[in-house]
Amino acid sequence: MNDKTRLEALSTFLKAKRAQIKPESIGLPAGTRRRTPGLRREEVAQLAGVSTTWYTWLEQGRDIKVSSIVLDCISTALQLNSDERDYLYNLALETKLEIVHPKKDQLELSPSLKRILAELTYCPTIVTDRHCHIVGWNPAAAHVFLDFEQIPNDQRNLIQLVFARKELKALAVNWEHFAKGFLAIFRTYYGHYLGDEWYNQFISQMSHLHPEFQALWNESQVSKAPEMVIEFRHAKAGKMLFNLTSLQVQGDMDLRCSIYTPVEETDTENKLKRLMKRASIEKL
């Protein structure tokens, strides 16, 4: 990510977070003369203890000097959570991680990770890399989502599939909520790997192909590991409820496990068992 792109991303993020704060949440009247939702620039500047001019320059994406102390104040004023703070610091302070491209023999999942996938029999699990490219999955995930084996390897990007495949759009009852969770994770990677130009190319491509991607991306949600309950309407199994847990896998490949655990006291696990058994019989 070059400086121009980094500063544009910083500007977009600050504007989005400012727009999401309700004036009444900080004791200000909502008013009827506000031209835009959220706080005004001068209000954020006052809360952060900086000049309106300086904050305006920062939000406009000008290349000015910032410090961690000032960023702390801005984070508090914008009510950022810890993941959003990290994202702000990465962009404002230009924190770059070394881009390590794994060798071909490192692209295979470790035997232990393969074992974990196999053991999670009735918990659909997908393993992705820092580009959200799908590098592993278990049979349960193939039955609930897609048969990823039938998708060419270069098209197995989770973000791309969520927006491009009608099966996934029809699967999630609240598809927008479903998509936002993955975009929040994706933005975390985007902020960490500032030197990887792949992200800008991918975002540009997705914005061009899928207008709804750009709209959701501009909301600037950030989360390293969102936990949420997701309701699916599976074409063959019907209503299914899963808890999504996202786990980081230590190592050079920076992998992530997205585990969908059937919600207790629902019939989800039994439905998944029947679905998998039926598919197994049909193959005979």
N, C-alpha and C positions, 0 to 999 in steps of 0.2 A: 504494500500500500504506500503510494507516494504521499508527500506532505499535503498536496492539494486535496487528495481523496480523504486522507486522515482528518484534515480540518473540516471538510464538508460533513464527514460522519459525525464529528464532534458537534458541529452546529445543528445538525438534524436531531441528534440525541437530546441536546439541551432544550431545544424548542419543544420537542415532544413531551419531555418530562415537565416543563413549565406549564404546558397546556393541560396536563392531566391533574394539576392541583386545583382543588376547588377553593376559591377565596375564603369562603366561610370556614374552611377547615383550619385556617390560621387566624381566625377572628376578624376577617375583613368582610364587609358587606358584598354580596354577589353583584349588586348594582345592575342597572339596565343600559349603561353606556359603554360596557366593555365590548369592543369590536371582535375580540377573539376569546375563546374559552381559556380558563386557567388564570394564572397570575400575569401581571405586566412585568416587563424587564426591570423597571425601577423597584418593584416590590421584591423581586428576587434579590436584587443588589442590596437593598436595605436589610433584608433578612440575613444575607451573607456577610454584611459589613464591608462591602466594597463599593466603589463608585459605580454609578449607572453607566458611565462612559466605558469603564474597563470591562464591566460585565457584557455590555453591548458588543464590544469588540470580540470578546471570547465567544459569544453566541453567534456572531457573524462569521466565525471561523478565521479570524485574523491570526497571524503567526506572532503571538505575544508570549512573554515569559509568564509562567505560572509556577506556583509552589504547592507542595502537598498540604500545607496549612490552609491556604486559600481554597484548595479543592475540597478539603474537609468541610469548610464553611458552606461552600456551594452545595455539597452533597446533603448537608443537613437542611439547607433552605429548600432544596428540591425533594426532600423526603426520600432519598434514594436508599434502597436496601444494599446489603453488602455486595451482592453480585453486580448491581448497577454502579456502585462506587468503584469497584475494580475496573469495570468497563470504562468509566470516565477517566480514571487515572491512566489506563493504558493508552487512551487516545490523546489526552492532554499532555502527558509526560512522555509520549512516544516510547513506551516500553515494548521492546521487540524481543521475541523469543527466537532462538536459532531454529531455522527451518531444516529439519532432518528428514530426508526422503529415504524411507526404509528400502533395503535391498530386496530383490525378488524372493530370496529365501526367508525373509522376515515377514512377508505378507501372509504367510500361513498362520492360522490361529495356533496357539500353544496347545499341547495335549491336555493340559489342565483346564483351559478355557473350553475346549471341545467337550471335555467331560462334564463341565458345569452346564453347558447347553443341553447335553443329553439328559442330565439328571433333572432338569426343570421340565419334566414331561408335560405337565398341564399348565405351564406358565409360558405363554408365547414370549420369546426373547429374541431380540435383534441386537447384533453387535455392529457398531459403526465406527469409522475413523474420524479424524478431525474435520474432514470435508463432508461428514455425514454420509459417506459412501458405505453401503452395507457390505460387510466383509464376513458375516456369519449369522446364522439363524438356526432355530430348532424346528422340528416338524410342526409343533403347535403354532408357531408364527406363520408358517406356510399355509396352514389350514384356516387361520383366522384372517390373515391379511391377504397375501398373494403368494403364489408359488414362485419365489424369487429365482429358482433354478431356471425358469422359463424366460427370465428377463436377461438380456445381454449384460455382461459385467459392466460395461461402460455406461449403462443406463440405470444401475442399481444405486442411485443416490436417493436417500430417504426423503429429502426435501422436495426433490423433483417429482418423485412418485406421489407424494401427498397432494401435490397440485395438479399433476397430469393424469393420474389414473382415476377413472370414474368409479371403479370399485371401492377405492379408499374414500372418495368423497361421499359415496352412498353408505359406507360402513359406519362412520362416526355420526351419532345422532346430532351432536354439536360439532360439526366439522371445523368451524372457525376456531373454537376452543382447542381442538385437537391440533390444528396446524400451528396455532400460536405457541403451544408448548415446545414444538420442535424448533420454531424460529427463535425462541428465547435461548435455547441451547446453542443454536447455530451462531447467534450474535455473540455469545461468549467466546466461541472459537475465533470469530471475526476480529474481536478486540485483542485477543492474545497473539494471533499470528499476523501482525501488521505487515510483515515482510513478504507474505504470500499473496502474490497478485491473482492467484486462482480465484479468490473470494470475490474480487471486484468483477472479474469476467463472468462468474457464475451469477452474481446478483444482477448484473446488467442483462444477461440472457433471460433470467427468470422474470424480471420486470417487463421485458419486451413480450415474452410469451404468455405470461399470466398476470393480468392487471390486478387480480386479487392478492397476488404475492406482494406487489409493491405497496398496496394499501395496508396490509398487515405488517409488512416489514417496517413501514414508516412509523408504526406505533412504538417501536424501539423497546420492546420488552426484553429483559435480560435475566436469565436464570441458568445456573450451572446444573441444577438437578431438580427440576420441578416435579412435585409429587401431586398427583391429581387422580380423581376417579373419572373414568371414561366409560360412556355407555355406547355400545355398538348394537347395530341392528343387522345381524349377519343374515345373508340371503338364505342359508340352509339351517342355521341354528337358532335364529330369532334373537331376542334381547339377551345381551351379555354385558356384565359389568366387571370392569377390571380396575385395579389400583395400579397406576404406573409409577415405577421406581426406577430412577436413572442412576447407575453406578459407574464410577470412573475406574478404568483398568490401568494399573501402573505399568509403565514401559515406554519405549521409544515411539511406539505407534500411536500413543494417546487414544486408546480405544474406550468406548463407552458401551455398557450393557443397558438396554432399555427392557425392563422386565414387567410384563403385564400379569399381575397376580389376580386370579378370580376372587371377587369380593365374597367374603364369608356370608353365610346365611342367604345366599342366592343359589340359583340352579346353574350358574355359569359353568362351574367345573364339570358337572354331569353332562351338560350340553356339549362341552368341548370333547369329553370322552366319547360320547355317542358320535359326534362329527368325525373324529379321527378313526373310530372303529369302522364306521360306515365306509369311509374312504379306503381303508385297508381292505375291506371285503370286496369293494368294487374293482380293486386292482388285481384280485385273484382271477 
